[in-house]
Amino acid sequence: MEATIATTKANGNSWSGGNNKPLGSSYGKMMMWFFILSDALTFSGFLAAYGLMRFKFIDSWPIADEVFTHFPFLHGLHAPMYYVALMTFILIFSSVTMVLAVDAGHQMKKGKVTFYMFLTIIGGLIFLGSQGWEWKNFIQGSYGAVQLNDGKIIQFVDASGHQVTLESFAASSHSERVQHTKDKGIWFSKEAALPPVSLTQVMEGFKAHPEITIRTEQIDAATKSKIIVPRENAMAYLSEAKAVVKGANLKVNEYGRTLFADFFFFITGFHGFHVLSGVIINIIIFFNVIIGTYERRGHYEMVEKVGLYWHFVDLVWVFVFTFFYLV
């Protein structure tokens, strides 16, 4: 008995592989679109979780304008969100140069593709450096705060309501403070980095400066600012003081709720990883352009595929910037 094998001839209505292009796109571009779709769902889940937690703690969530106030080489300047806005502009501009690189590839102009790819890479590197600088300032902190026994944070303000640093009013120390390390005291026990001033110094300094008072995490819905506690009621809060906090990490956060820092590190870090990946891929494609790989292939489709990924990374940052910094 002979086996009968059914065969069908490929026609215009079926996709049999080879050189056929479903939806007018090559296999590589289709796979890039699938990856972008799955990654978009991942970022959507992260931003949705952030939005849920922010809504839950909307009356005590840190105010972005009071957190991201630094600008490079301008120490002491209060510039809320200025540098974050500049970072965003640089990343969006790199998306424009990527569009120009893709267009030059369609025209088979190797020189222009090289030039615009180079500008895209520079824009990505500047953004990554800026994001690292933002992380450094966020981790190091700006003013310092005091954590209470219930985990809440209180900050210090002057008579005009402006926040002041702990060092500006804390009492001087008469003895050298020593950080507890593994070679001192309890075996295998290590103390976190010491804040610039101790809790005792803060308490003594507060008593000696009647113009200083405190403000809580709570936000006044009418003024959209944190509630300032009258001087006569401030000591009731300070009596519950637990520790001095400087900067932010996964355990404490001088700006308010630790969840804010958790989401900041996770979401911006995850996006930064995508930018870093995009820069590395762009560098590889850039050198392939220089050595003429795509000229020999007769097309610059690889530039177009990496361009899709780069545009996605830029678009995601627009949403992160909107949800995390602006809203």
Secondary structure, DSSP 8 states (H G I E B T S, - for coil): -----------TTS--STT--GGG--HHHHHHHHHHHHHHHHHHHHHHHHHHHHHHTTTT---HHHHS---TT-TT---TTHHHHHHHHHHHHHHHHHHHHHHHHHTT-HHHHHHHHHHHHHHHHHHHHHHHHHHHHHHH-SS-EEEETTS-EEEEE-TTS-B--GGGT----SS------TTSSSTT-------SS-HHHHHHHHHH-TT-EEEEEEEETTTTEEEEE-HHHHHHHHTTEEEEE-SB-SS-BTTS-HHHHHHIIIIIHHHHHHHHHHHHHHHHHHHHHHTTHHHHHT--HHHHHHHHHHHHHHHHHHHHIIIIII-
